[in-house]
Amino acid sequence: MGKQEQVKPPHYIQLLNISDPQLIGILIGILVILITTVLILLWRRKKHARRGVLLTGLCDAGKTLIYTRLLHNKFVQTHTSVKENVGDYENNGSSLKIVDIPGHERLRGKFFDEYKTAARGIMYVVDSNTVQKEIRDVAEYLYTLLSDAVVAKNSPPFLIVCNKQDQTMAKGSNVIRSLLEKEMNVLRTTKASQLESTNEIANNNTFLGKQDKEFEFDHLYPIKVDFVETCATKVDDENKSELEALEKWLFQIA
């Protein structure tokens, strides 16, 4: 029986000396570059798929006026919205889709659920003039947004917009932050007790903050929460508004 003839690899394979450390390093480098490029492209595609900024808050907080000032630079008399307002916002070459969510309790959940998966950022507008007497409702709606399962998964940045700073009794952003943190701490304890007593697993059952710690917005990582003070109304005869800090935040997340 004849000796079996050894099959030689193709000529171009023989040219590659895979035992050469330098060649192995080059191949690994190329592979890393390819993987990194694919990951960057996927990340950019995902980022641009979520280009919405949701304008949320209770009724009469000034959301629709902020919307018209941002998109149309107009001062108009507004009324309680019964449907969403949607428009493209351009800022130094970047584009975002601003969605003004109605603040009415019976409507806001429906519209938020419709747009939350596309949210790159969420603005929560607070009436700085009435926040102290409405703190329970203000905090409860904010708690609902922050503990939403989709929000927890995507971790969009939040901006607490302390609006109506032109009013005499308006509270500053530091005061509003403190009021909200205290109320959110109470709400967190109450909601945790309700879940334990009913043994229910709800959609909005994400624990906010750190266990065994007083609630702080800084503990919500990876969700980043910032505060700004604004006034969407006319502040002088030239029809100017104080929305610079808000627009800066929009530019940062675009």
N, C-alpha and C positions, 0 to 999 in steps of 0.2 A: 504493500500500500504506500503510495507516494507521499512525500512530505507536503503537508498543507501549506500552500503559498500564502504569505502574510499580505493582507490588503493594506496598501499605503493610503494615507489621507490625501485629499486633493492638494495640488501644488500650492494654492493660495493659503491653505491651512498650515502647510509646512513652513511657510514664510513667517507665521506668527509664533514666536517663541514665548509661550505663556508662562514660562518659568522666569522670564526677564522681569525683575522688580520694577524697572522703569516703565515697562509696558503695562504692567498691572496697575501701577499708580495712575497712568494716563487713562486707562479704561475706567477705573473707579471715579476719577475726576469727571469724566464725560457723563457717567451714570448719575453722579450727584447733581451735575448741572441740569440734566434732563428732568430728574425728579423735582428739583427746586423750581424749574420753569413751569412744570405742570401744576405744582401746588400753588404757585403765584397766580397762574391763569384761573385756576378754580376759585381761589380766594377773591380775586377781582370780579369774577362772574357772580359769585354769591353776594358780594358787597353791593354791586350795581343792581342786583335783583331786588335788594331792599333799599329803596331810595325814598321811602315815605317818611315824613315827620308828622306825627300825630299831635294835634293841638287839643288837649283835653282839659277838663276842669268842670266845676259846678256852673250852673246857670248864672248869668250876670257877672262872671269874673272878667269878661272883656276879651274872650277868645276870638270872636268874629271880627271885632275891631282890630285886633292885632293881625288877623289874617288879611284884612283889606289894606292895612298899612304896609305889610310886608310885600304883598303881591301887586297892589295898585297904587300905593303911596297916597291913599285918599282917606280923608276923615269923613265917615258917614255915620248917621244915626242907625244903630242896629237894634234888633229885637231877638228874643229867644229863638234859636234855630230849631227847626223840626226835621231837618235833614242835613247831611254833611255838605261842606263846601270843599272842593278839591281844585288845586291850581298849581302850576309849575313856578318855582321860585328860582331865580337866577342870581348868582352871587360870585363875581370874579371868575367866570368861566365854569363854575360848578352848578349843577342843577339838582334840585330836590322837589319832591311833590308834597306840598303842604296839605294836610287833611284836617279840616276843622270839624271835630266831633261834637254833636249836640250835647249839651250838659244836662238835659232833662233825664231824671232817673229812669224813666221808662224807655228811653231811646238810646242812651249812651252805650249800654252793654252790647246791643245789637250792632251798632256801627263800629265799636271798638273791635269786636270779634271779626268783623269783615275785613278790617285793615291791619290788624296787629301783626300778621305774618310778614307784611311788607315794611314794617317800621325799622328805619335805621336810627331813629331817635324819637323820644317822646317828651313833649313840653306839657307841663302841668301848670295851668294858670290859676293863681290865687288872688282873690280880692283882698288886698292888703288892708283895706279900710274896715272890712267886716269879718276878717279871718278869726279873730278871737272868739266872737260869739257863734261862729259856724265851725269851730275847730273840729268837732266830732264828725260832721259830714265831710269836711275837707279831708281829714285824715283817713276816713273809712274808704272813700273812693280811691285815694292814693294807694292805700293798702291793697285794695282789690287789683289795681293795675300792676303793682310791684310783685304781687304773689301769683299772678297769672302764669300758667304753665308755659305758654309760648314765650312770654317775656323772660321768664327764668332761663329758658333754653337759649334764646338769642342774645340776651343781655344787652339790649340797646341802652345808650346813655339817656339819663333823665335830666331835664332842666326844670326846676321849680321857678316859675315866673311870678315874682311878687309884683303884681300889677297895681295900677292906680296909686302910684307913689306921690301924685300931685294932691291927694286928699289930706286934709289936716290931721285926721286920726289914723293915717296909714302907719302900719307897723313895718319896721325895717326887716331885711332878709335874715339877719341874725336872730331877731326875736321870733320871726315866723318859723325858722328852722328849729329853735328850741321848743316852741309850742307843738310843732308837728312831732318831734321826737318823743316828747312826753306822752302825747295822745296815741302815737303808734305803739308805744311800749304797752299801754293799757289795752289797746285793741289786740295786740299779739297774745297777751295772756288770756283775754276773753275768748278769742277764737280757738286757741289751743284747748281750752277747757270745754268748749262746745263740741269740738271734734272728738274728744275723749269720752264725753258723756253720751254721744249718739253713735259712736263707733263708725262714723261715716267717713268715706274718703272723697273729698270734694276736689273739684278742679283747682280751686284757689287755696291749696293747703301747704304751699311752700313756706317753710319757716324763714322769717325775715330777720337778718342780723345774726348775732352770735348767741349760742346757748349760754345761759347763766350770766348774761351781760345786759345792762340797760340798752335799749334800742338806740342806735346811732346810724345815720345815713352812711357814714364811712365804713360800716360793717357789711354793706350790701355787695361788696366785691364778688364777681366782676362787673356788676352794674355800677356805673359811676353816676352820682347825683350831684348836680351843681345848682347854685341859687343865683338869681340875678334880680335886680330891681328895675322895673320898667314903668313907663307911662305912655299908653297908646293914644291918649287924647291930645288935643292941641295944647301946647304950652306957651305959645306966643303967636303974634300976628302973622308970622311967616309959615304957620301950619306945620311946625316941626314936631317930632315926637322923640321920646327917649327910648329907642329900641336898639341902640348900638351894641350893648352887651349881648342881647339876644341874637343879633345878626352875627356877631363874632362867634358865638357858639355854633350857629348853623354852618358857618364857614369851616369850623374845625372838624365837624363830623361829616362834611360832604365828601 
